[in-house]
Each structure stands twice: as structure tokens, then as C-alpha cells.
């Protein structure tokens, strides 16, 4: 300390909490369990015997490449034949009050009523639910109903094919991959008839097939018919834009209500879209540039009452999702 010199430093390095997009949650049903994080299947064995569906599900997930870094778990005691299915959704409602950082939901229960209840619950969240069912008819019943639930159909009740897809995808950067064609370790081709396979794929579900000698995931759609990676990108951009703009508002002394201040907010959005382009979320236009536009008002175009309320309205954007090539059509002619 000095009586002659005073130095004050304000630290502005504390980050705004960012929503995680790589953490799966297993909703366990064989016992009550406080929220915890597993980093290896050996840690799961401390809570669940190898004969339990929780252990088998977790084993499928930790057995993928790339390997998930973490698997969250939260447990309740639930018996399908005896308990009301709302016990599962009530448990999830309790959990999100404590910890809401997970992005994917899996559960060892895969009966029809459990799938319907969890799909309905996840539809209120910006998260994904993946589940493997043995009931081909269920996908026809649920077709078109949910934008963030995806189903796989497999005759093996312990296949956990959709759950393995989540585990393989979770470590990857959103926008950098598609879910179709992925090979899930430990899952054989489903024993479905051609009619059953067509019903699965036509109803926006998937399964594991043997195509040209390779075991692979047949489709990458949610029940609504959208591609999983497109809905992922939607949720990702929503969350990151909220975080980016809030960080800008919170970490500076003031953003003036001027054209220059408005431009600061637009610059934040522009930076996020450039980052999303580098990840593979946004397409290129014919000139080879990221295909997005941002429109915004000048201060002179904003009503005075709105300015007095310190609200910046009418910032809009349009962007083109890059998507992915999953089918190829080739036409040719052979001549002499």
C-alpha cells in the first residue's frame, strides 16, 4: 500500500454462463439418485449393477468414438407397471430447477407411454430427446408431432441405438456433422422387414441398417421431419445470440442509444454469424461469402416512446442453413 499512489483495477473477465450443447443426461429409473456426472463407465458401476438397463445404456454411450467426456445422471424410483408416468416428468421439472445445463435426454424406459410423456416434456425445452423403441407402429402415431424428439426402431431391447447416436454426436461441434450414415459401436442391423423399414423411414424415424456391407444409421430426422442438425443449429444460435448480446450489455459501462450504439449490438450478431459460418452452420452464397443478412433501424426510425423505454426493436436477420448432402442422383449416357 502507498499513501501517495492508489491503483484501482476492475476485473471484467468473469464469463457469462454459456449453455452447454454436449452434455447428455440419463434419467435413471431404478433408484433415486442425486444429480451427478460420470466420466467413465467404471463410475457408473458404482451406482448401477451391470445387469441394470442404466448400466447397459451408459455402456453403449461410453463405448462410442469419439467418446463422450461426461454423462450426467439423475434418478428416481419408477416402476412402469405400477407408477404414473408423470413421475418421470415431475422428476425432470425438479431437476431443471437445480441444474438445467444438459442438452440431450436419454432414459432406460422405452415403453410407449414413457416415450410419449418424455417427448411431450422435451417439446417445452430447447433440448433433444433420443430413444430406441421396439414398436414400429409408434413412429406412425408420433409422426410430425415433435421437432426435438428422434426415434430409432430396433428389435433388440438393449440396442440403445438412438442413445449411441447421441453419445457419438455430443462431443462434436454443432454444424460440423450430419446424423445420417453414422456407425454406432456395438449395434447390429435391426431385423426389420422391408415394409417395416419403409414405415420407419417414411415416418421420420431411423434404425441401424447394413448398407453395402457397412452398419450405419439410416436417417437423421426428428419426428417433425426436419433434419436433426438443422434444429440443433436453431437452438444453438438462439442460445448463443442471447448470451452474446447479454454479455455486451452487462460487461460495458453503457451502450448509447445512438446509431453507433445500435451498430455495437449488430456487430455482436455479425461476429456470432461469422463464427457459425466457420462451424458449418451457415451456407455460402454464389460469391462464396457467408449467406446471411442483418437489418436494423436507425435511431431516427425508432418511436420516441420506445427510445424512452430503452428498448432496441426490429433487429432482424436472415440466414441460409448449409444442410448436408445425403443422397446423390447421377444420370449418364454410354455410347459407342
C-alpha positions in Angstrom: 0.0 0.0 0.0 1.1 3.6 -0.6 -0.2 6.8 0.8 0.8 8.6 -2.5 -0.4 6.2 -5.2 -3.7 4.4 -5.5 -4.4 1.8 -8.2 -7.9 0.5 -8.8 -8.4 -2.3 -11.3 -11.8 -3.6 -12.2 -11.9 -7.2 -13.4 -14.2 -7.8 -16.3 -13.0 -11.3 -17.0 -15.8 -13.3 -15.4 -17.6 -15.1 -18.2 -21.3 -15.1 -18.8 -22.5 -18.7 -18.2 -22.9 -20.4 -21.6 -25.5 -23.1 -22.4 -23.8 -26.5 -22.9 -24.5 -28.3 -26.1 -22.5 -31.5 -25.5 -23.9 -32.9 -22.2 -26.3 -35.8 -22.2 -28.5 -36.6 -19.2 -29.6 -40.1 -18.3 -32.9 -40.1 -16.4 -32.4 -43.3 -14.2 -35.5 -45.1 -13.0 -34.2 -48.0 -10.9 -33.4 -45.8 -7.9 -33.3 -42.3 -6.5 -30.0 -40.6 -7.3 -28.8 -37.0 -6.8 -27.5 -35.2 -9.9 -24.0 -36.4 -10.7 -21.6 -36.5 -13.6 -19.9 -39.7 -14.8 -16.7 -39.6 -16.9 -16.3 -43.3 -17.4 -18.4 -46.5 -17.4 -16.5 -47.7 -14.3 -18.0 -44.8 -12.3 -21.5 -45.9 -13.5 -20.8 -49.3 -12.0 -20.5 -47.7 -8.5 -24.2 -46.8 -8.7 -25.8 -49.4 -11.1 -25.2 -53.1 -11.4 -24.1 -54.4 -14.8 -27.5 -56.1 -15.2 -29.4 -52.9 -15.0 -30.7 -51.0 -18.0 -29.0 -47.9 -16.8 -25.6 -49.6 -16.9 -26.3 -51.1 -20.4 -27.4 -47.7 -21.7 -24.4 -45.9 -20.2 -22.1 -48.6 -21.6 -23.5 -48.0 -25.1 -22.9 -44.3 -24.7 -19.4 -44.5 -23.3 -18.5 -47.1 -26.0 -18.7 -44.7 -28.9 -15.9 -43.0 -30.8 -15.4 -40.1 -30.2 -16.1 -40.9 -26.6 -18.3 -38.5 -24.6 -16.4 -36.6 -21.9 -19.3 -36.6 -19.5 -22.7 -38.3 -18.9 -25.0 -36.6 -16.4 -27.4 -38.7 -14.3 -30.4 -38.0 -12.1 -32.5 -40.8 -10.7 -36.0 -41.6 -9.4 -37.6 -44.8 -8.4 -40.1 -45.7 -11.1 -41.9 -48.9 -12.0 -43.7 -48.8 -15.3 -46.4 -51.3 -14.4 -47.2 -49.6 -11.1 -46.4 -45.9 -11.2 -48.0 -43.0 -13.1 -45.7 -41.8 -15.9 -46.0 -38.2 -14.7 -43.4 -39.3 -12.1 -40.8 -39.0 -14.8 -41.7 -35.6 -16.0 -42.1 -34.4 -12.4 -38.6 -35.5 -11.7 -37.3 -33.6 -14.7 -39.2 -30.5 -13.6 -37.4 -30.8 -10.3 -34.1 -31.3 -11.9 -34.2 -28.2 -14.2 -34.7 -26.1 -11.1 -31.4 -27.4 -9.8 -29.3 -28.0 -12.9 -30.5 -27.2 -16.4 -27.2 -27.4 -18.3 -27.8 -30.7 -20.2 -28.8 -30.7 -23.8 -29.7 -34.3 -24.6 -32.1 -36.6 -22.7 -32.0 -40.4 -22.6 -33.8 -42.8 -20.4 -33.7 -46.6 -19.9 -37.5 -46.7 -20.0 -38.7 -47.1 -23.6 -42.3 -48.1 -23.4 -44.9 -46.3 -25.4 -46.3 -44.3 -22.5 -42.8 -43.3 -21.3 -41.7 -42.2 -24.7 -44.9 -40.1 -25.3 -44.5 -38.4 -21.9 -40.9 -37.6 -22.3 -41.4 -36.4 -25.9 -44.1 -34.1 -24.6 -41.9 -32.7 -21.8 -38.9 -32.1 -24.1 -41.1 -30.2 -26.5 -41.2 -27.4 -23.9 -37.4 -27.2 -23.8 -34.6 -26.2 -26.2 -33.2 -29.7 -25.8 -33.2 -33.1 -27.6 -34.7 -36.5 -26.6 -33.4 -39.6 -28.3 -34.9 -43.1 -27.7 -34.9 -46.6 -29.2 -38.3 -48.3 -29.4 -39.3 -51.8 -30.5 -42.7 -50.6 -31.7 -42.8 -49.8 -35.4 -46.4 -48.6 -35.0 -45.4 -45.9 -32.5 -43.4 -43.9 -35.1 -46.6 -43.7 -37.3 -48.5 -42.4 -34.3 -46.0 -39.7 -33.4 -45.0 -38.6 -36.9 -45.0 -34.9 -37.3 -45.6 -34.2 -33.6 -42.3 -33.1 -32.2 -39.3 -31.1 -33.5 -36.8 -32.2 -30.9 -37.5 -35.9 -30.4 -35.9 -38.6 -32.6 -36.7 -42.3 -32.5 -34.8 -45.3 -33.6 -36.6 -48.6 -34.1 -34.7 -51.8 -33.2 -35.8 -55.3 -32.3 -33.1 -55.7 -29.7 -34.4 -54.0 -26.4 -30.8 -53.4 -25.3 -29.6 -51.9 -28.6 -29.9 -48.3 -27.4 -29.2 -47.2 -31.0 -30.6 -43.6 -30.7 -28.7 -43.2 -27.4 -25.5 -44.3 -29.0 -26.1 -41.7 -31.8 -26.3 -39.0 -29.1 -23.1 -40.2 -27.5 -21.2 -40.1 -30.8 -22.5 -36.7 -31.7 -22.3 -34.9 -28.4 -18.5 -34.2 -28.5 -18.7 -32.7 -31.9 -19.2 -29.0 -32.9 -22.7 -28.3 -33.9 -22.9 -27.6 -37.6 -19.9 -29.8 -38.4 -21.7 -33.1 -39.0 -24.9 -34.8 -40.1 -26.5 -37.7 -38.1 -27.1 -39.9 -41.2 -24.6 -42.7 -42.0 -23.1 -42.8 -38.5 -21.8 -46.2 -37.3 -22.7 -47.0 -33.7 -20.4 -49.3 -32.0 -22.0 -52.5 -30.6 -25.3 -52.2 -32.5 -26.1 -54.8 -35.2 -28.6 -54.2 -38.1 -32.2 -54.2 -37.0 -34.2 -57.2 -38.1 -37.0 -55.4 -39.9 -38.9 -56.4 -43.0 -38.7 -54.1 -46.0 -42.3 -52.9 -45.2 -41.3 -52.1 -41.6 -38.1 -50.3 -42.7 -40.0 -48.2 -45.2 -42.6 -47.4 -42.5 -39.8 -46.3 -40.1 -38.1 -44.1 -42.6 -41.3 -42.6 -44.1 -42.4 -41.6 -40.6 -39.3 -39.7 -39.8 -37.7 -42.3 -37.6 -34.5 -44.2 -38.1 -32.8 -47.6 -37.5 -29.5 -49.4 -38.0 -29.1 -50.9 -41.4 -26.5 -52.8 -43.3 -25.8 -50.8 -46.5 -23.1 -52.2 -48.9 -21.5 -54.1 -46.0 -21.5 -51.2 -43.6 -23.6 -50.9 -40.5 -24.9 -47.3 -40.4 -27.7 -45.0 -39.2 -30.3 -44.9 -41.9 -31.7 -41.3 -41.3 -31.1 -38.1 -39.3 -34.6 -36.6 -38.8 -36.7 -35.6 -35.8 -40.3 -36.6 -35.7 -41.4 -33.3 -37.3 -39.5 -34.2 -40.4 -36.8 -31.6 -40.0 -33.1 -32.7 -40.0 -31.7 -33.0 -36.5 -28.7 -30.8 -37.4 -31.0 -28.0 -38.6 -33.0 -28.0 -35.3 -29.7 -28.2 -33.4 -28.4 -25.2 -35.2 -31.6 -23.3 -34.4 -31.3 -23.9 -30.7 -27.5 -23.2 -30.8 -28.0 -19.8 -32.5 -30.9 -18.8 -30.2 -28.8 -19.6 -27.1 -25.5 -18.0 -28.3 -27.2 -14.8 -29.5 -28.9 -14.4 -26.1 -25.6 -14.9 -24.4 -23.6 -12.7 -26.7 -26.0 -9.7 -26.6 -26.4 -10.0 -22.8 -22.7 -10.1 -22.4 -22.3 -6.9 -24.4 -25.0 -5.2 -22.3 -23.6 -6.4 -19.0 -19.9 -6.0 -19.4 -19.6 -2.4 -20.6 -20.4 0.8 -18.8 -23.0 1.9 -21.3 -24.2 1.4 -24.8 -25.5 4.7 -26.0 -28.9 4.9 -27.8 -27.3 6.2 -30.9 -26.6 4.8 -34.4 -23.2 3.9 -33.1 -24.6 2.1 -30.1 -27.1 0.2 -32.3 -24.1 -0.8 -34.5 -22.4 -2.3 -31.5 -25.3 -4.7 -31.0 -25.3 -5.6 -34.7 -21.6 -6.2 -34.6 -22.1 -8.7 -31.8 -24.6 -10.6 -34.0 -22.3 -10.3 -37.0 -19.5 -11.9 -35.1 -21.7 -14.8 -34.0 -22.8 -15.5 -37.5 -19.3 -15.4 -38.8 -18.4 -18.0 -36.2 -21.5 -20.1 -37.1 -20.3 -20.0 -40.7 -16.9 -21.3 -39.7 -18.6 -24.2 -37.8 -20.5 -25.2 -41.0 -24.0 -24.0 -39.9 -24.4 -21.2 -42.5 -24.1 -21.7 -46.2 -22.1 -19.7 -48.7 -23.8 -17.6 -51.4 -22.9 -17.6 -55.1 -20.0 -15.2 -54.4 -18.6 -17.6 -51.8 -19.5 -15.4 -48.8 -21.5 -16.4 -45.7 -25.1 -16.3 -46.7 -26.8 -14.1 -44.1 -28.1 -10.5 -43.7 -28.9 -8.4 -40.7 -31.3 -5.5 -40.9 -31.8 -2.9 -38.2 -33.4 0.6 -37.8 -31.6 3.9 -37.3 -32.3 5.9 -34.2 -34.4 8.3 -36.2 -36.7 5.5 -37.3 -37.5 4.4 -33.8 -40.5 5.8 -31.9 -39.5 8.2 -29.1 -41.6 6.2 -26.6 -39.6 3.1 -27.4 -36.3 5.0 -27.0 -37.6 6.3 -23.7 -38.2 2.7 -22.6 -34.6 1.9 -23.7 -35.7 -0.9 -26.0 -34.0 -1.5 -29.3 -36.6 -3.1 -31.6 -36.8 -4.6 -35.1 -33.3 -6.1 -35.5 -33.9 -8.9 -38.0 -31.7 -11.5 -39.7 -32.0 -13.9 -42.5 -29.5 -16.8 -42.9 -29.3 -19.8 -45.1 -28.5 -23.1 -43.3 -25.8 -25.1 -45.1 -27.5 -28.5 -44.6 -25.8 -31.6 -45.9 -25.8 -33.9 -49.0 -27.3 -37.3 -48.1 -28.5 -38.6 -51.4 -26.9 -38.4 -54.9 -28.6 -38.8 -58.3 -26.4 -39.4 -61.3 -27.6 -39.6 -64.9 -25.3 -40.7 -67.7 -25.3 -42.0 -71.2 -23.0 -44.6 -72.6 -22.4 -44.6 -76.4 -20.1 -46.3 -78.9 
